[in-house]
């Protein structure tokens, strides 16, 4: 899948992904995966539906979906490199994710965000309707030694 809105393109072709850039951002700049080992990033990418966002052939954005392609999906690792923010690329990336043919008619599509609620709300994401039914095992500092 490829979309093109102006010069920003989104692709799910994993062979185009800039793995070193994704790893550097996640392990050094993200608020959720600092210290993540490169083999973990590589394994996560291999087992997910990934979306790269590109300007002039250079990857500047990324998103990953964990899914069974039938009932459930979880959107994770969404980012636009800091020097490219403020141009609507995040919105275009999320629109491409939610428009992907394999992610239609899912019963539940989840995500976790600490600071981008307004971005995801415009795409229909809300707080859980029944938060009392949700549980998690969460290890926020698993990659920090």
N, C-alpha and C positions, 0 to 999 in steps of 0.2 A: 504494500500500500504506500502510495506517495501522494501527498497533497502539496500544492504550490499556491501560496497567497503572497503576491508581490515577489520579493526575492527570498522569502523564508520558505523552506521546504521541509516537510516532515516525511520520514521514511521508516518502515519497519524492517528494512534490510539489515540484518545483524552484521553482515560483512562490511558495512559502511561505518559502523560505530567506532569512535575514537576511544578505545578502552583505556589507554593511559590517561586521557583527559577526564573521563568519567571517574576513574579510580582516584585521581588527584583531587577532584572536586569533593567527592564523597568522603575521602579519608582526611582531607585537610580543611575544607571550607563548609561542609554541611553542618547543620545543627543536630543531625540525627545519626550520623555514622562515622564520626571522627575516629580515626585509628583502625577502621575496617581493613582487614588484610586483602591484598589484591586477589588471591585465589578465591576468597569469598565473593568478591564483586564479580569475578569471571563466572563462577558457578551460578550466581543469581541471574546474571544476564543470559546464560545458556538455557536456563529453565524458566524464562519469562518471555512475554511478548513485549519487546522493547521498541521505543520510538525515539529516533534521533531527529533533532531540529538543526537545519543547516542553512548557512548563509554563504553563498559563493563556494560551496563545496566544503566549508569548514563547519564542523559540529560545534554549536553554541548552546544546545539545549538537549535535555534528556528526560524521559519518563519510562517507567517500567510498570507492567501490569502482571500480577500474579492471578491466574484464572484457571477454571476448569472448562471455559468456553461454553458452558451450558447454563449454569445457575448463579455463579458467583465470580466477582473480580475485586481485587484490591489494588488501588493505584498507589505507587510508591516511588521514591527517589526522583521526584519531579524537580527539575531546576533549569534555570537559564543562567549562563555565566554572568557574573556581576556587571561586566562591561557592556553587556547586551540587553540589560533589563530596561524597562520603560518604553519598549517599542511594540508591545502587544504580542511578543513571541510566546509568552506563557499561555495566553488565551488561545492562540492558534494551536499550540501543542496540545492543550487539554481538549480543544474541539476535535482535533484529529484523533485523539485517543477515544473519545466518546462516540465518534462517528465510525470507528472501525467496524467493518461488517461482522467480524467474529465476536464482537462485544455487545451485540444487540439482544434485547429481550432477556437480559439477565435479571434474576429475582433480586439480587443485592449487589450493589457496587459500593465499596467502602474506600475510605482513605483516612489518614490522620494528618492533621496540620496544626502547627503552633501559631502560625502568623498569616496564613493566606486564605482565611475563611471567605473573604469577599470574592476572591477569584473563583473558588469552587461553588459558592452560592449561586452565581450567575449561570451555572450549569446544572442547577437543581439539587445540589448536595445540601443536606440539612443535618442538624444534630440527630442522633438516633431517636426514632419515635418511641422506642421502648428501651432506654438505656439500662434498665434493671435486668434485661435479658442478656446483656453483653458481658463477657468476661475476657480476661487476657492474662497471659504470662508475659511479662515485660521486663527486659534486662537492659536498661538504657545505657549502661557503661560497659557492655560486654567486650568492646574492642579496645578499651582503655586499660593499659597495664599499670 
